[in-house]
Amino acid sequence: MEDQARQTRYKKKKIRKGRVIFLILFLVIIGSVGYSYVQFQSGRDLASDNKIPVEGFEPDDNHPTIENYLVLGVDTRGEEKSRTDTMMLLSWNRDTNDMKLVSFMRDIYADIPGYQSYKLNTAYYLDGVSLLQKTLNNMFDIPIHHYAMIDFRSFETLIDILAPNGIEMDVEKDMGGLIYVELKKGVHNLNGKELLGYARFRADAEGDFGRVARQQKVIEALKDELLSPKNVANMPKFVGAMQGYITTDLTSKDQLATVLKAVAGGKVNIEKLTIPAEGTYKFAKYRHAGEVIEIDKEKNKQILHDFLNLSE
């Protein structure tokens, strides 16, 4: 009888302990969800009133394994129309979880449907994302499934939310002038304004080609920050702020699902390419367009298709 009573007391004690553990876990989960929701809402509340309006966008036909995102950076200063200062294609292979990043030089002399040939970054100015999409389709025969666009001022804010202590960047030379910040050579943690200045610097012999290389370097650093465990606490506010600062055809549910799929796939590798490729272009000048880059369209189209594995 005494052994049975001892066993009964032990079982009751074990049950009480289990209930306490469950209650603690429940409170932790509720607290985490509550914190995440509050942070998400605070991020949304930071949304700029000057967010670029969402445009009508018709995605190209789906590819069996590849999803292409047109990523645009726009330098708006209150004017009704702007040119795209940054034009990239982020290609995600859902099977391998690899990502490929293609940067298009803004001075490419482009065949713009319905208009006179002009610099590639003028397509967005003339008729928005849809015309830039058609221009890239016609020149390179690449499908575009989604787009995301951000104003540079909004970029600064998002960086400061994601990485309050800055993002580590190896600045290869002293930089200043029209980028509105002064950067010193060396490894530094750059805040949003400084990182944007670094990405936009072109006052050297490399010009726009150097700037494109730095933009790709920044994208790589951002990818590492997004996947870093140290930034988990900042993610709800960052995702909330994205709703207000980034213009895209994706819903917030789609955005979250895409990020989760990429993260769940493990390490994300990014290969990079710049169009035009080396040896496939020459500089020219036109009265109506100024200095431009004339490219060998067929060579660049083939290089782009091989890089993106579009033929698979």
C-alpha positions in Angstrom: 0.0 0.0 0.0 2.8 2.4 0.9 4.5 1.7 -2.5 1.3 2.3 -4.3 0.8 5.6 -2.4 4.3 6.7 -3.2 3.8 5.9 -6.9 0.5 7.9 -6.9 2.3 10.9 -5.4 5.1 10.6 -7.9 2.6 10.5 -10.8 0.8 13.5 -9.5 4.0 15.4 -9.1 5.1 14.4 -12.6 1.7 15.6 -14.0 2.1 18.9 -12.2 5.6 19.4 -13.5 4.4 18.6 -17.0 1.6 21.1 -16.7 4.1 23.8 -15.6 6.4 23.1 -18.5 3.5 23.2 -20.9 2.3 26.5 -19.4 5.8 28.0 -19.7 6.1 26.9 -23.3 2.6 28.2 -24.1 3.4 31.6 -22.6 6.7 31.7 -24.5 4.9 31.0 -27.8 2.1 33.5 -27.1 4.7 36.1 -26.1 6.8 35.4 -29.3 3.7 35.7 -31.5 2.6 38.9 -29.7 6.0 40.4 -30.0 6.2 39.5 -33.7 2.8 40.9 -34.4 3.6 44.2 -32.6 6.9 44.5 -34.4 5.2 43.7 -37.8 2.6 46.4 -37.2 5.3 48.9 -36.1 7.1 48.2 -39.4 4.0 48.8 -41.4 3.3 52.0 -39.5 6.7 53.3 -40.8 5.4 53.0 -44.4 6.1 56.0 -46.6 3.2 58.0 -47.9 5.2 58.3 -51.1 5.2 54.6 -51.9 5.3 54.0 -55.6 1.8 52.9 -56.8 1.3 49.3 -57.7 1.1 48.9 -61.5 -0.9 46.5 -63.7 1.5 43.7 -64.4 0.9 40.6 -66.5 3.4 37.8 -65.6 5.0 35.7 -68.3 4.2 32.0 -68.6 5.6 29.9 -65.7 8.8 28.0 -66.1 8.9 24.4 -64.7 11.7 25.2 -62.2 12.8 28.8 -62.5 11.1 31.9 -61.1 12.4 35.3 -62.3 11.9 38.6 -60.4 12.6 42.0 -61.9 14.1 44.1 -59.2 14.2 47.8 -59.8 15.7 50.8 -57.8 14.1 54.2 -58.6 15.5 57.5 -57.6 12.3 59.5 -57.1 12.5 63.1 -56.0 8.9 64.1 -56.1 8.6 64.2 -59.9 5.7 62.3 -61.6 8.0 60.1 -63.7 11.4 58.6 -62.9 14.0 56.4 -64.5 15.2 53.1 -63.1 18.6 53.6 -61.7 19.0 49.9 -60.9 17.7 47.1 -63.1 18.3 43.5 -62.0 16.8 40.1 -62.7 16.9 37.7 -59.7 16.4 34.2 -60.9 15.5 31.5 -58.3 15.7 27.8 -59.1 13.1 26.2 -56.9 14.6 22.7 -57.2 18.2 23.5 -56.3 17.5 26.7 -54.2 20.2 28.5 -56.2 19.8 32.1 -57.1 21.3 34.0 -60.1 21.5 37.7 -60.3 21.7 39.6 -63.6 22.4 43.3 -63.7 21.4 45.3 -66.8 23.5 48.4 -67.6 21.1 51.3 -67.7 22.8 52.9 -70.8 22.2 49.9 -73.0 20.8 51.2 -76.4 17.5 49.3 -76.3 14.7 48.6 -78.8 11.7 50.0 -76.8 8.4 48.7 -78.3 6.3 51.5 -79.7 9.1 54.1 -79.2 12.4 55.2 -80.7 15.4 53.3 -79.5 16.8 54.8 -76.4 18.7 54.0 -73.1 17.2 50.9 -71.4 16.4 52.9 -68.2 14.1 55.1 -70.2 11.6 52.3 -70.8 10.2 52.6 -67.3 10.0 56.4 -67.6 7.9 56.1 -70.8 5.4 53.5 -69.6 6.3 51.8 -66.3 7.2 48.2 -65.4 5.1 46.6 -68.2 7.1 48.4 -71.0 10.4 47.6 -69.3 9.2 43.9 -69.1 8.3 44.0 -72.9 11.7 45.6 -73.8 13.6 42.9 -71.9 11.4 40.2 -73.4 11.9 41.4 -77.0 15.7 41.9 -76.6 16.6 38.8 -74.7 13.6 36.5 -74.7 13.5 36.0 -70.9 10.3 35.4 -68.9 9.6 37.7 -66.0 7.2 36.3 -63.4 7.2 39.0 -60.7 8.6 42.5 -60.0 9.7 44.4 -57.0 10.5 48.1 -56.9 11.9 50.4 -54.2 12.7 54.0 -53.9 16.2 54.7 -52.7 15.0 56.6 -49.6 12.9 53.6 -48.6 16.0 51.4 -49.1 17.9 53.4 -46.5 15.1 52.9 -43.9 14.8 49.1 -44.6 18.5 48.6 -44.1 18.4 50.4 -40.8 15.5 48.2 -39.6 17.1 44.9 -40.7 20.6 45.7 -39.4 20.5 48.5 -36.8 24.2 48.2 -36.2 25.0 48.4 -39.9 26.0 45.9 -42.6 29.7 45.0 -42.9 31.2 46.1 -46.2 34.7 46.2 -47.6 35.0 49.7 -49.1 37.6 49.4 -51.8 38.5 53.1 -51.9 37.6 56.5 -50.5 34.3 57.6 -51.8 32.3 60.8 -51.7 30.8 63.5 -53.9 27.3 63.1 -55.3 26.5 60.0 -53.1 26.0 62.5 -50.2 28.2 60.5 -47.7 31.9 60.3 -47.2 33.3 56.7 -47.1 36.8 55.7 -46.2 38.7 52.7 -47.6 38.5 49.6 -45.4 36.0 47.3 -43.7 33.2 49.2 -42.1 29.6 48.7 -40.8 27.5 50.9 -43.1 24.1 52.2 -42.2 21.3 52.5 -44.8 22.4 55.9 -46.2 26.1 54.9 -46.3 25.3 51.5 -48.0 23.1 53.3 -50.6 26.0 55.7 -51.3 28.4 52.9 -51.6 26.1 51.1 -54.1 25.6 54.3 -56.2 29.2 55.6 -56.4 30.6 55.8 -59.9 33.0 58.7 -59.9 36.0 56.7 -61.0 37.4 55.1 -64.1 35.1 52.1 -63.9 32.0 54.3 -64.1 28.7 52.4 -64.3 30.4 49.1 -64.6 32.0 49.6 -61.2 28.7 50.7 -59.7 26.9 47.6 -61.0 29.6 45.4 -59.4 29.0 47.2 -56.1 25.3 46.8 -56.3 25.7 43.0 -56.8 28.1 43.0 -53.8 25.4 44.8 -51.7 22.8 42.2 -52.7 25.1 39.4 -51.6 25.6 41.1 -48.2 21.8 41.7 -47.8 21.2 38.0 -48.5 23.6 37.0 -45.7 22.0 39.5 -43.3 18.5 38.1 -44.1 19.6 34.6 -43.4 21.6 35.4 -40.3 20.3 34.1 -37.0 21.3 37.4 -35.3 18.6 39.2 -37.2 15.7 36.9 -36.3 14.3 39.5 -33.8 14.4 42.2 -36.5 12.5 40.2 -39.2 8.9 40.9 -38.1 9.4 44.6 -38.2 11.4 44.3 -41.5 8.7 42.2 -43.2 6.1 44.7 -41.9 8.0 47.7 -43.3 8.4 45.9 -46.7 4.7 46.1 -47.1 4.9 49.9 -47.1 8.2 50.5 -48.8 8.4 47.9 -51.6 6.0 48.0 -54.5 5.4 44.5 -55.9 2.8 42.4 -57.6 3.2 39.9 -54.8 0.9 39.8 -51.8 2.4 39.8 -48.3 1.4 36.1 -48.1 3.3 35.4 -51.3 6.3 37.3 -50.1 6.5 35.4 -46.9 6.0 32.0 -48.6 8.8 32.8 -51.0 11.2 33.8 -48.3 10.3 30.7 -46.2 10.9 28.4 -49.2 14.3 29.9 -49.8 15.3 29.7 -46.2 14.0 26.2 -45.7 16.1 25.1 -48.7 19.3 25.7 -46.7 22.2 27.8 -47.8 21.4 30.1 -50.7 24.1 30.6 -53.3 24.0 33.6 -55.7 25.9 33.6 -59.0 26.2 37.0 -60.8 26.3 38.2 -64.3 26.3 41.7 -65.9 24.7 42.4 -69.3 26.3 43.3 -71.6 29.0 40.7 -71.1 32.7 41.5 -71.6 33.6 41.8 -75.3 30.0 42.0 -76.5 29.6 45.8 -76.6 30.9 49.1 -77.8 30.3 52.7 -76.8 28.4 55.1 -79.2 26.7 58.5 -79.2 23.4 59.6 -80.6 22.0 63.1 -80.8 18.7 62.1 -79.2 20.1 59.7 -76.6 23.6 60.9 -75.7 26.3 58.3 -74.9 25.0 54.7 -75.0 26.2 51.1 -74.9 25.6 49.3 -78.1 25.5 45.5 -77.6 25.6 42.4 -79.6 22.0 41.3 -78.8 22.4 37.7 -80.0 25.6 37.0 -78.1 24.2 38.5 -74.9 20.9 36.7 -75.3 22.8 33.4 -75.6 25.0 34.2 -72.7 22.0 35.1 -70.6 20.0 31.9 -71.5 23.0 29.7 -70.7 23.6 31.5 -67.4 19.9 31.2 -66.3 19.5 27.6 -67.7 16.4 28.7 -69.5 16.7 25.9 -72.1 16.5 23.1 -69.5 
